[in-house]
Amino acid sequence: MDKIKLRRWDSAEHLKTEEDIALYFEACLEEADDDAAFIAKALGNIARARGMTQLAHDTGLGRESLYKALSGDGNPSFSTILKVIKALGLKLHVETPGH
């Protein structure tokens, strides 16, 4: 029987376009409920797709600090999350249910 070689799924590899990124982030926001770590991890995936070094430059935060904060295991402040969202060119959108 032939062996199958598997590798770990990496969402960042599939975020090629701005539309991909927007749809991914929107889906993550919907799925996360109140799981802040899930959102941080999603932003980390987007950041890796775009380039963590550029994000560090754009936010004024250290690259290693960003990796940790956006790993899903970190506990970034809300201000860090807002800086990252802005630097990635994303916007949070609020709407009432049913709209």
C-alpha positions as CSV (number, residue, x, y, z in Angstrom):
1,M,0.0,0.0,0.0
2,D,1.4,3.4,-0.9
3,K,2.0,5.9,1.8
4,I,0.2,9.2,1.6
5,K,2.2,12.2,2.8
6,L,0.0,14.8,4.5
7,R,0.9,18.3,5.7
8,R,-0.8,20.7,8.1
9,W,-3.5,23.0,6.6
10,D,-2.4,26.6,6.5
11,S,-5.1,29.1,5.8
12,A,-2.6,31.8,4.9
13,E,-1.6,29.8,1.8
14,H,-5.1,30.2,0.4
15,L,-5.5,34.0,1.0
16,K,-4.4,35.2,-2.4
17,T,-6.7,38.1,-3.1
18,E,-8.3,41.0,-1.3
19,E,-11.6,39.3,-1.8
20,D,-10.3,36.0,-0.3
21,I,-9.1,37.9,2.7
22,A,-12.3,39.9,3.2
23,L,-14.5,36.8,2.9
24,Y,-12.2,34.8,5.2
25,F,-12.2,37.5,7.9
26,E,-16.0,38.0,7.6
27,A,-16.6,34.2,8.0
28,C,-14.2,34.1,11.0
29,L,-16.0,37.0,12.7
30,E,-19.3,35.1,12.2
31,E,-17.9,31.8,13.4
32,A,-16.0,33.2,16.4
33,D,-18.9,34.1,18.6
34,D,-17.1,35.5,21.7
35,D,-13.8,33.7,21.1
36,A,-11.2,36.5,20.9
37,A,-8.4,34.1,20.4
38,F,-10.1,32.8,17.2
39,I,-10.2,36.3,15.8
40,A,-6.6,36.9,16.8
41,K,-5.6,33.7,15.0
42,A,-7.6,34.7,11.9
43,L,-5.8,38.0,11.8
44,G,-2.5,36.1,12.2
45,N,-3.3,34.0,9.2
46,I,-4.1,37.1,7.1
47,A,-0.9,38.8,8.4
48,R,1.2,35.8,7.4
49,A,-0.5,35.8,3.9
50,R,0.4,39.5,3.5
51,G,3.8,39.5,5.2
52,M,4.4,39.9,8.9
53,T,7.4,42.1,8.5
54,Q,5.3,44.7,6.6
55,L,2.6,44.5,9.2
56,A,5.2,45.1,12.0
57,H,6.4,48.2,10.1
58,D,2.8,49.5,9.5
59,T,1.7,49.0,13.1
60,G,4.9,50.0,14.8
61,L,4.8,46.7,16.7
62,G,7.6,44.1,16.9
63,R,7.4,41.2,14.5
64,E,7.9,38.6,17.2
65,S,5.3,40.3,19.4
66,L,2.8,40.2,16.5
67,Y,3.5,36.5,15.9
68,K,2.8,35.8,19.6
69,A,-0.2,38.1,19.8
70,L,-1.8,36.7,16.7
71,S,-1.0,33.0,17.3
72,G,-4.3,32.2,19.0
73,D,-2.4,31.5,22.2
74,G,-1.5,35.2,22.8
75,N,-3.8,37.7,24.5
76,P,-3.5,40.9,22.5
77,S,-5.0,44.1,23.7
78,F,-8.0,45.5,21.8
79,S,-5.8,48.4,20.7
80,T,-3.4,45.9,19.1
81,I,-6.3,44.2,17.3
82,L,-7.5,47.5,16.0
83,K,-4.0,48.5,14.8
84,V,-3.6,45.2,13.0
85,I,-7.1,45.5,11.4
86,K,-6.3,49.0,10.2
87,A,-2.8,48.1,8.9
88,L,-4.2,45.1,7.0
89,G,-6.7,47.5,5.3
90,L,-9.7,45.8,6.9
91,K,-12.7,47.3,8.5
92,L,-15.1,46.0,11.1
93,H,-18.7,46.3,10.1
94,V,-21.7,46.5,12.4
95,E,-25.2,45.8,11.4
96,T,-28.4,44.9,13.2
97,P,-29.8,41.4,13.0
98,G,-31.8,40.7,9.9
99,H,-30.1,43.4,7.8
